[in-house]
Amino acid sequence: MAGRPPFTNVDSATEADLRRRGLDPHEVDRSTEQRLTHICTDLVPALPASDPRRHTPLHKILSRLAVTDPARNPALPAPDGVDRLSLLRDALLREILCRLPVKDGACTSVLASRWRRVWLSTPQVLADAHLRPKGCGLPPTPADSPAIVAAFSSILEAHTGAIPTVHLTCTHTNAYQAQLARWLHLLATKGVQELVLVNRPWPLDVPLPPALFSITTLACLYIGLWKFPDVARLPPGTSFPHLRELGICSVVMEDGDIDFVVAKSPILETLNIHGCNKGLRLRLVSQSLRCVQICSSVLEDIAVVKAPRLERLILEGLRSNAGGLCTRVRIGDAPKLHALGILEPGNTMLEIRDTIVMAGMKASSSTMATSVKVLSLNVRFANHTDAKMVPSFLGCFPNLEALHIISEKCDHQAGSARMNLNFWKQAKPTESLKSCIKVFSYREFRGELGEVAFIKFFFRNARALRTASISMANPSFMTFSMDEATCKAKQASNNMASRSCEMVLLGSTGPEGGSPWSFKRGTDYSFEDPFSAVQIHNIA
């Protein structure tokens, strides 16, 4: 194994266990790092470090204070030996400290006696990624953790002011659980509002310190790669009275854990869940929730029981459990639900007001969600069962204005594709298709027979359509050539019912099935339609 890089996530005990089981620890380490990168890049909030004022070296900040008179320039040595830094106003010193990385800010006490006093009272953005020792790259290894932990502890113990933002994503916390519990107790007194707490495994079931639940000032909380504590043992008064956004990424949980947190968060608006491998069952009862996103998880059942403010319910990349059961999606009292997806006909059991939607079922007032304007479906058009469910799903949303289709590859399509061609020739369009849908997108087009049949059916009935796009799958995953698929897409879009529709063909160089979902996309309310934010490239 000479020349191999050191493990970044697998400890020695796990390495030995993996080898005993015939698994390659390097492969496990690599896949774990990919998951961590996805969590830290696409799922958790970005640090305020994106502010261009931050992370400016101290000598550059001081040089910008230069004036024509060298005697008044604090960046130059004073000829008379006077400490001119101490003559700067506190407000100016605080402005300088706000632009420094936290590690440099903590070291400013050597410049002048006043700097330490001002630094202690200046609100800080504290991220362990900024405390990595010299020569430590990304991702950090377990050998980097002692220096990071020491620096983090030193700053947290010394700083007496507010620390509103804390991101812990680079520390292998399994060996430092006592320190982590101490940090959380300190943060509870420092007014932390945004906390990102991602453990670097292994093992994957490091218990989340109960001290986390004593931080009542939190407005935004993201936790990743932990084991949820036993909620029955938490103090009776546990609550998050100010929490508005909660993200749970690859956390080992039991039934009822999420329901517990939601119930203890009276103004929670956003609930994001990623990477739950155990069959998840949710019962949403909340007066405050606006957006719920569940991605790359095994979801058995989600019931929207009473959520009067819920606007978005996004289910992406769901996986079947060991029994291969469908995901049950129950829509009850959600009068403001605007965007719904990504539902999978054939793998999603949709239930509206206690009625299960079946293939060929005629929609009635009891099976309609009239508030939904945006819908996304993931369909295997070569699968006859999936194809038959699409009109039934569309019939449940009579006021639909935007429809987004993702075409999923189907391994068995020879006979089914021919059946689907006949099915779409005989299918009756829903009222929403004929008179309401204005926006249509179709992703991962491969030119298969069932796909072409559906697109012809759609375009020949969508009279209100204004904009439409068909994006090709990556040519690496198509049985047809790009030219053949493009020709089929153009043919399918002929004879549109709408004479004012703008049509565009797009291409993709991304992975099969498209890029992973981003929580940021789903909660960006500047986009009325969260499913239209997929970035794809024009065909050259």
C-alpha positions in Angstrom: 0.0 0.0 0.0 3.0 2.3 -0.4 2.2 5.7 -1.8 -1.5 5.6 -0.7 -2.7 8.7 1.0 -3.5 8.5 4.7 -7.1 7.7 5.7 -9.1 10.9 6.3 -12.1 9.2 8.0 -11.4 5.6 8.8 -9.7 4.9 12.2 -7.5 1.9 12.8 -10.2 -0.2 14.5 -12.5 0.4 11.6 -9.8 -0.4 9.1 -9.1 -3.7 10.7 -12.8 -4.5 10.9 -13.3 -3.7 7.2 -10.4 -5.8 6.1 -11.8 -8.8 8.2 -15.1 -8.4 6.3 -13.3 -8.4 2.9 -13.9 -4.7 2.2 -11.4 -2.1 1.0 -11.0 0.6 3.7 -9.6 3.0 1.1 -12.8 2.7 -0.9 -14.9 3.2 2.2 -12.8 6.2 3.1 -13.2 7.7 -0.4 -17.0 7.2 -0.5 -17.3 8.7 3.0 -15.3 11.7 2.0 -17.6 12.2 -1.0 -20.6 12.1 1.3 -19.0 14.6 3.7 -18.1 16.9 0.8 -21.7 16.8 -0.5 -23.0 17.6 3.0 -20.6 20.5 3.6 -20.8 21.9 0.1 -24.4 21.5 -1.0 -26.5 20.9 2.1 -25.3 23.0 5.1 -25.4 26.8 5.0 -22.3 28.5 3.6 -20.1 30.4 6.1 -20.4 34.2 6.1 -16.8 34.1 4.8 -18.2 34.7 1.4 -18.2 38.3 2.4 -15.2 39.8 0.5 -14.2 41.8 3.6 -13.3 38.7 5.5 -10.1 36.7 5.5 -7.9 39.6 4.6 -4.4 39.4 6.0 -3.6 41.8 8.8 -0.8 43.6 7.0 -3.1 44.4 4.1 -5.7 45.7 6.4 -3.2 48.0 8.1 -1.7 49.1 4.8 -5.2 50.4 3.7 -5.1 52.7 6.7 -2.0 54.5 5.3 -2.1 58.3 5.2 0.3 60.7 3.7 1.9 61.6 7.0 4.1 58.6 8.1 3.8 59.7 11.7 0.0 59.1 11.5 0.3 55.7 9.6 -0.3 52.9 12.1 1.0 50.4 9.6 4.5 51.9 9.8 6.9 52.0 12.7 6.5 55.1 14.8 9.8 57.1 14.8 9.0 58.5 18.3 8.1 55.1 19.7 4.5 56.0 20.3 2.0 53.1 20.1 -0.3 54.6 17.4 -2.4 51.5 17.1 -3.7 52.3 20.6 -4.9 55.7 19.2 -7.3 54.1 16.8 -11.0 54.2 17.8 -12.6 51.0 19.2 -15.0 51.0 16.3 -12.2 51.0 13.8 -10.4 48.2 15.7 -13.6 46.2 15.8 -14.1 46.7 12.0 -10.6 45.4 11.4 -11.2 42.3 13.6 -14.4 41.6 11.7 -12.4 41.2 8.5 -9.8 38.8 10.0 -9.9 35.0 10.2 -10.7 34.1 13.8 -7.3 32.7 14.4 -5.5 35.9 13.3 -8.0 37.9 15.3 -7.2 36.0 18.5 -3.5 36.8 17.9 -3.9 40.5 17.7 -3.3 41.0 21.4 0.4 41.1 20.7 0.0 44.3 18.7 -1.3 46.5 21.5 -3.0 46.0 24.8 -6.3 47.4 23.6 -6.7 44.8 20.8 -7.3 42.0 23.3 -10.1 43.9 25.0 -11.7 44.8 21.7 -11.4 41.3 20.3 -13.0 39.8 23.4 -16.1 41.9 22.8 -16.3 41.6 19.0 -18.8 39.0 17.7 -17.0 36.1 16.0 -17.6 33.6 13.2 -15.9 30.5 14.5 -15.1 27.7 12.1 -12.7 24.9 12.8 -11.8 24.9 9.1 -10.0 28.2 9.8 -8.0 26.7 12.6 -6.2 23.9 10.7 -2.5 23.8 11.4 0.0 24.9 8.7 0.4 22.3 6.1 -3.0 20.8 6.8 -4.9 20.3 3.6 -8.4 19.3 2.9 -9.8 16.9 3.8 -8.1 16.9 7.2 -6.9 13.7 8.7 -7.3 12.4 12.3 -3.7 13.5 13.0 -4.8 17.2 12.4 -7.6 17.0 15.1 -5.4 17.7 18.2 -4.2 21.0 16.9 -7.7 22.0 15.7 -9.3 21.0 19.0 -6.7 22.9 21.0 -7.1 26.1 19.0 -10.9 25.9 19.1 -10.9 25.3 22.9 -8.5 28.2 23.5 -10.6 30.7 21.5 -13.9 29.5 22.9 -12.7 29.7 26.5 -11.0 33.1 26.1 -13.7 35.0 24.1 -16.2 36.6 26.4 -18.4 38.2 23.7 -21.0 36.8 21.4 -20.2 34.1 18.9 -23.3 34.0 16.6 -22.0 31.6 14.0 -20.1 28.3 14.6 -19.2 25.7 12.0 -17.6 22.4 13.1 -16.9 20.3 10.1 -13.2 19.3 10.2 -12.8 17.6 13.6 -12.8 13.9 14.3 -14.9 14.3 17.4 -15.2 10.7 18.5 -11.9 11.1 20.5 -13.0 14.5 21.9 -16.5 13.9 23.2 -15.7 15.6 26.5 -14.4 18.7 24.8 -17.4 18.8 22.5 -19.8 18.7 25.4 -17.8 21.5 27.0 -18.0 23.6 23.8 -21.7 23.2 23.6 -22.2 24.3 27.2 -20.1 27.4 26.4 -21.9 28.2 23.2 -25.2 28.1 25.2 -23.9 31.2 27.0 -22.6 33.0 24.0 -25.7 33.6 22.0 -24.9 31.2 19.1 -27.6 31.5 16.4 -26.2 29.3 13.6 -24.5 26.0 14.4 -23.3 23.5 11.9 -22.1 20.3 13.6 -20.7 17.6 11.3 -18.8 14.7 12.7 -16.0 13.2 10.8 -16.5 9.4 11.2 -15.7 6.7 12.0 -17.6 5.2 13.7 -20.9 6.4 12.2 -22.9 6.2 15.5 -21.0 8.7 17.7 -23.7 9.9 20.1 -24.8 13.6 19.7 -24.1 15.3 23.1 -27.4 16.1 24.9 -25.8 19.5 25.7 -26.8 20.5 22.2 -30.4 20.7 23.4 -29.6 23.3 26.0 -28.8 25.9 23.4 -32.0 27.9 23.3 -30.7 30.8 21.1 -30.3 28.7 17.9 -32.1 30.0 14.8 -30.3 27.6 12.4 -29.0 24.1 13.2 -27.4 21.5 11.0 -26.1 18.2 12.3 -24.4 15.5 10.2 -23.1 12.0 10.8 -24.2 11.4 14.4 -26.5 9.2 16.4 -29.5 11.0 17.8 -29.7 10.9 21.6 -32.6 9.1 23.4 -35.2 11.9 23.5 -36.9 10.3 26.5 -33.9 11.1 28.6 -33.7 14.8 27.6 -34.8 17.4 30.2 -38.6 17.9 30.2 -38.2 21.6 29.3 -36.1 21.0 26.2 -37.1 23.4 23.4 -35.7 25.4 20.5 -37.9 28.6 20.9 -36.0 30.5 18.1 -35.2 27.7 15.7 -36.3 28.5 12.1 -34.1 26.1 10.1 -33.2 22.5 10.9 -31.0 20.2 8.8 -30.4 16.5 9.7 -27.8 14.8 7.4 -26.9 11.1 7.7 -28.0 10.9 11.4 -28.9 7.6 13.0 -32.4 8.1 14.4 -35.4 6.3 15.8 -39.1 6.7 15.0 -40.4 9.9 16.7 -37.0 11.7 17.0 -37.8 14.2 14.3 -41.4 14.6 15.4 -40.0 15.4 18.9 -37.7 18.2 17.6 -40.5 19.7 15.4 -42.8 19.7 18.3 -40.2 21.5 20.4 -39.6 24.2 17.7 -42.7 26.4 17.6 -41.4 28.7 14.8 -39.6 26.2 12.7 -40.0 27.1 9.0 -37.5 24.7 7.2 -36.9 21.0 7.8 -34.2 19.3 5.7 -33.4 15.6 6.0 -30.7 13.8 4.0 -29.2 10.3 4.1 -31.6 8.6 6.5 -30.9 4.9 5.9 -33.5 3.5 8.3 -37.1 3.6 7.1 -38.3 7.1 8.0 -41.9 7.7 9.1 -43.0 11.3 9.6 -46.2 12.8 10.8 -46.1 16.6 10.2 -48.1 18.7 12.6 -46.8 22.2 12.6 -48.2 25.7 12.5 -45.0 27.2 11.2 -43.4 24.8 8.6 -43.0 26.3 5.1 -40.6 23.9 3.5 -39.8 20.2 4.0 -37.1 18.5 2.0 -36.2 14.8 2.3 -33.3 13.6 0.1 -31.4 10.4 -0.5 -33.3 8.7 2.2 -35.4 5.6 2.9 -38.8 7.1 3.4 -41.6 4.8 4.3 -44.4 7.2 5.2 -44.9 10.9 5.3 -48.2 12.3 6.4 -48.9 16.0 6.2 -51.6 16.0 8.9 -51.9 19.7 9.7 -49.5 22.2 8.2 -51.4 25.4 7.4 -48.2 27.3 6.2 -46.5 24.5 4.3 -45.6 25.7 0.8 -43.0 23.1 -0.5 -42.7 19.4 0.0 -39.7 18.1 -1.8 -38.8 14.4 -1.9 -35.7 13.6 -3.9 -33.7 10.5 -4.5 -35.7 8.3 -2.2 -34.6 4.7 -1.8 -36.6 1.6 -1.2 -36.2 -0.3 2.1 -35.2 -3.9 2.3 -38.8 -5.0 1.5 -39.0 -2.9 -1.6 -42.2 -1.1 -0.3 -43.5 2.0 -1.9 -43.2 5.4 -0.2 -46.5 6.5 1.1 -47.2 10.3 0.7 -50.3 11.5 2.5 -51.6 15.0 1.9 -54.1 16.2 4.5 -54.5 19.7 5.7 -52.0 21.8 3.7 -54.0 24.7 2.1 -50.9 26.6 1.0 -49.0 23.7 -0.5 -47.6 25.2 -3.8 -44.7 23.0 -5.0 -44.7 19.2 -4.7 -42.2 16.6 -6.0 -40.3 14.6 -6.9 -43.0 11.9 -6.9 -42.4 8.6 -8.6 -45.5 6.9 -10.2 -45.1 3.2 -9.5 -43.0 3.8 -6.4 -45.0 6.5 -4.6 -48.4 5.7 -3.1 -50.1 9.0 -3.2 -53.0 9.5 -0.8 -55.1 12.7 -0.7 -57.6 13.1 2.1 -57.7 9.4 3.0 -58.1 8.3 -0.7 -55.3 6.4 -2.4 -54.8 7.5 -6.0 -55.0 4.5 -8.3 -54.3 4.1 -12.0 -57.3 5.0 -14.2 -59.2 6.6 -11.2 -61.3 9.6 -12.1 -60.4 12.6 -10.0 -63.0 14.0 -7.6 -63.1 16.9 -5.2 -61.9 14.6 -2.4 -58.8 13.6 -4.3 -57.7 17.0 -5.5 -55.0 19.3 -4.0 -56.1 22.6 -5.6 -53.3 24.7 -4.1 -50.5 22.9 -5.9 -49.2 24.9 -8.9 -45.8 23.2 -9.4 -45.3 19.4 -9.7 -42.2 17.3 -10.4 -42.4 13.6 -11.4 -39.7 11.0 -11.9 -41.1 8.5 -14.4 -39.9 5.3 -16.1 -41.8 5.7 -19.3 -40.8 2.2 -20.5 -42.6 0.8 -17.5 -46.3 0.4 -18.3 -47.3 0.6 -14.6 -45.5 4.0 -14.2 -47.0 5.3 -17.4 -50.6 4.5 -16.4 -50.2 6.4 -13.1 -49.1 9.7 -14.7 -52.6 10.9 -15.8 -54.0 9.8 -12.4 -51.4 11.9 -10.6 -52.0 14.9 -12.9 -55.7 14.7 -12.3 -55.1 15.4 -8.6 -53.8 18.8 -9.3 -56.4 20.7 -11.3 -54.6 24.1 -11.0 -51.2 22.9 -12.1 -49.1 25.6 -13.9 -45.7 24.0 -14.1 -44.8 20.4 -14.7 -41.3 19.0 -14.5 -40.6 15.5 -15.7 -37.4 13.5 -15.0 -37.1 10.4 -17.1 -35.7 7.5 -15.3 -33.9 4.7 -17.1 -35.7 1.4 -17.2 -33.8 -1.8 -17.8 -36.7 -3.8 -19.3 -38.5 -1.9 -22.0 -38.8 -3.9 -25.2 -42.5 -5.0 -24.8 -43.5 -2.3 -22.3 -42.3 0.5 -24.6 -44.7 -0.7 -27.3 -47.6 -1.0 -24.8 -46.9 2.6 -23.6 -47.0 3.9 -27.2 -50.5 2.5 -27.5 -51.4 3.8 -24.0 -50.5 7.4 -24.8 -52.4 7.3 -28.1 -55.6 6.4 -26.2 -54.9 8.4 -23.0 -57.3 11.3 -22.2 -55.7 14.6 -21.2 -56.6 16.1 -17.8 -58.1 19.6 -17.6 -54.9 20.9 -16.0 -53.0 19.7 -19.0 -55.4 21.2 -21.5 -55.9 24.6 -20.0 -53.6 25.3 -17.0 -50.0 24.1 -17.5 -47.8 27.0 -18.8 -44.3 25.7 -18.1 -43.0 22.2 -19.0 -39.5 20.7 -18.6 -38.3 17.2 -19.5 -34.9 16.1 -18.2 -32.8 13.1 -19.1 -34.3 12.5 -22.5 -32.7 9.5 -24.2 -35.0 9.1 -27.3 -36.8 6.0 -26.1 -40.1 5.0 -27.6 -42.1 5.6 -24.4 -40.6 9.0 -23.9 -41.4 10.2 -27.5 -44.9 9.0 -27.1 -45.5 10.9 -23.9 -44.0 14.1 -25.2 -46.1 14.0 -28.4 -49.2 13.4 -26.2 -48.3 16.3 -23.9 -47.5 18.9 -26.6 -50.6 18.0 -28.7 -52.9 18.7 -25.7 -51.2 21.5 -23.7 -53.0 24.6 -25.2 -51.9 27.1 -22.5 -48.2 26.2 -22.7 -45.8 29.1 -22.9 -42.3 27.7 -22.3 -41.0 24.2 -22.7 -37.5 22.6 -22.5 -36.2 19.1 -23.3 -32.7 18.4 -21.9 -30.8 15.4 -23.1 -29.2 12.9 -20.9 -25.4 12.8 -20.9 -24.5 11.0 -24.2 -22.4 8.5 -22.1 -25.7 7.1 -20.8 -27.7 7.0 -24.0 -28.2 4.0 -26.4 -28.8 6.5 -29.2 -26.4 9.0 -30.5 -26.9 12.7 -29.6 -28.0 13.5 -33.1 -30.6 10.7 -33.1 -32.0 11.8 -29.7 -32.1 15.4 -30.8 -33.9 14.5 -33.9 -36.5 12.5 -32.0 -37.0 15.4 -29.5 -37.7 17.8 -32.4 -40.1 15.4 -34.0 -41.9 14.9 -30.7 -42.4 18.6 -30.3 -44.0 19.1 -33.7 -47.7 19.9 -34.0 -48.0 21.7 -30.7 -51.5 22.7 -29.5 -50.0 26.0 -28.2 -49.0 28.4 -31.0 -47.2 30.8 -28.6 -44.9 28.3 -26.8 -41.2 28.9 -26.8 -39.3 25.6 -27.1 -35.7 24.9 -26.4 -33.5 21.8 -26.6 -30.7 21.5 -24.0 -27.9 19.2 -23.3 -26.2 17.9 -20.2 -22.7 16.7 -19.2 -23.7 15.8 -15.7 -24.1 12.5 -14.0 -26.8 10.0 -14.9 -30.0 11.2 -13.4 -28.7 14.7 -13.0 -26.9 16.5 -10.2 -27.6 15.8 -6.5 -30.3 18.0 -5.0 -29.2 21.0 -3.0 -31.1 22.2 0.0 -30.2 25.8 -1.0 -32.2 25.4 -4.2 -35.3 24.2 -2.4 -35.4 27.0 0.1 -34.5 29.8 -2.3 -37.8 31.6 -2.3 -36.6 34.1 -4.9 -37.6 31.1 -7.2 -41.3 30.6 -7.2 -40.6 27.2 -8.8 -37.8 25.3 -7.0 -37.6 22.6 -9.7 -36.8 25.1 -12.5 -33.4 26.0 -10.9 -31.6 23.0 -12.4 -28.6 24.2 -14.3 -28.0 22.6 -17.6 -25.9 23.6 -20.7 -27.1 24.4 -24.2 -26.1 21.9 -26.8 -23.1 23.2 -28.8 
